[in-house]
Amino acid sequence: MLVSTMSDWSAKNPYSSKLTENYVLNGEGSRKETRHIVFDLGDSGLEYKAGDALGVIPRCPPELVERLLSTANFSGDEMVETHLGEATLKEALTDHLEIHRISKKWIQNLGNRMGGDEPVEIAITRRHRVSTENGTVLVDWSGSGEGEDIPQGYEEIGAACDPAEALWRDLTGNADAMEDYIWSRDYIDAMDDFGHIGFTAQQFVDGMDRLKPRLYSIASSPDHEPGTVHLTVGIVRYSHHERDRTGLCTGFLADRCDVEDTEIGVFMSPTRSFILPEDGNTDCIMVGPGTGIAPFRAYLQQRDLNGDKGRNWLFFGDWTEEGEYYYQEEMDDWKDRGVLDRHDLAWSRDGAEKVYVQHLMAKHGEEIWNWIDGGAYFYVCGDKNYMAKDVHSTLIEICAEHGGMSPEEAKEFVEVGMMKTDKRYLRDVY
């Protein structure tokens, strides 16, 4: 079996790979888009093991770059300095900088071009509706109101800050408001609020985040198809602020990476902890709903190829069996051949009640405990905000109920004994 090693390829010096496969895994009628993507490693010398991740260097969408340049009133030929050196503005926005999400530093930098410590106030006037004898409405008057006589038919009704400055002060003074703003907007949105301030090209890019690689759990054993690496990628598409949007890297892979054509920068990101047991006779319990299935497909391939005798139990789930049962044929084959001893499925939208993987864990709590008590490894991959927390809590409850422990003892058993001492409760969550 190949093992992860250091190589010349890295995030700063990625290998230029091409795809050999790129297709949708979902069944008809699914509202999700999950893709199976295969990279050719060619003569790169890149090596990996089951459990490692692949780093992918995305490029920003050309149509988004063009729209941003137009919105900000730049040609794209302006020269700017970035962390990678001098480049045209168009090159910087395409390959060097993150334009899908606003950075906090970029917002903070706007203060350098605001009006000073005190808000700049402008008078607001309201015009009384006055008509001539023939019914024609008088032409409106506009002015700053500063030191000017207000024309007849108008009255001063107050003062207001420049809306951009007021927004900037709110964002920089309220952490929650800042987080909400930068999380839900990109720089095209920001131009709607701050574009009138005026930017040089360098001011525009200063404070933008660097374009970072995206890491994806590898969905293949290196011995399954030597010279290739497989990914299971959930494509992010959504509509926000009246615009259709995609995830930066997932949209890049789905929409702009053609098989055998597009060059894509990649590198390996080895894991030191999310690994298979050294002893192939050790049992493994794996919980990986949605795209969390990826490393467990790699694990099962590797355990199968190794001829490991340890039992394998996989918990998987998603919305519907018809639309989101990824790699079903492979799972059925592993079950038929005894590689996959248990395979429990949770579908949250197939019935009247939502069923998630933690519900099935609780249902089979006694048997899970028996496996764990016998030395089984317990793995979790997928969503860290909800799924992983629920699985963690359920595991503690199972150990308390079926292991004869108090809640405190079960918590220590899981979080200290399994996770830290034995290192047999392993997580790859994101």
C-alpha angles and dihedrals in degrees: 000000000000117000131206113267135171113267139175090262117092143142088281093044107029125183113248104237134175131211124251095183135021117164142142116261097195124105124237115292095024115142091208131079114213118167137203106217126185123197124202111226092193113177094336096116088223112157132188144166133223106283097036124117132230119228114218123195108215129201123218115251112266092223090054091048092050092049092049092050090050093047092049092044097241128136094215093237093093113115119238137174118240135170087272094052133258119347140152114271091248092053091047094051092046103044111008110040139052108240100164093079132030117241123230090230091056090055092047091050090061088076089074089067099040123102102267138272095319125056115258107238127208126191117245118210132192123209123222110230106250125173131195122235091266091053099253113146113233116250112261119251123222130193144138093258089221110131092339129122109246109236122243111279095035132093132190111246103177146295135277139190122245100276091229092055092045090052092047091051091050093049096046092045098045119055094195092050090049093050093048092048098049094040095056102037142059130205093275087060090046091055089060088060103032108016095102090063089077128232138206112223091255093049088050095058098036109108096018114133120253115256103259129201118249119231121218127188108247113245099200143064113241087231094054096071107358114217095028137085124204128211133191105210129185107212113224115220125160144143121240134163089005094303132105111234141181135202110268100240099024091052089047092053095043102041109024108029111089121194114260091000120062117075113224126188112232140167137174124260106196122207124221096189113028094074140130119261114270089229109070090204091068117108119237130206112195127191113190120146121182114351087350084089090078103090092039091057085055091047093050092047090051095045089048093049092045092051090232114182097207116112122251126212119184127192111196134167147153137155103304138000093227095050106031111027095123119199092002095157092053091048091050090050092051090049092049092050095045096247092115107047098179129020117178120185128203119193114187098192104034098084144027091272126052111243120197133181093259089058091057090046090056090047091055095034097129094054092044088054091050090054092047092045087054092056102268121164116237119211133186127187129175140039112025098191100062117353098047092047092050092047090049093051092046092051091054090049091050092051091048096047100040100026095054094241134136115246089257093049091048091050091052092045091054102036099037107020101039100027104037110017103036095022090213099123102075130176137195102183132160 
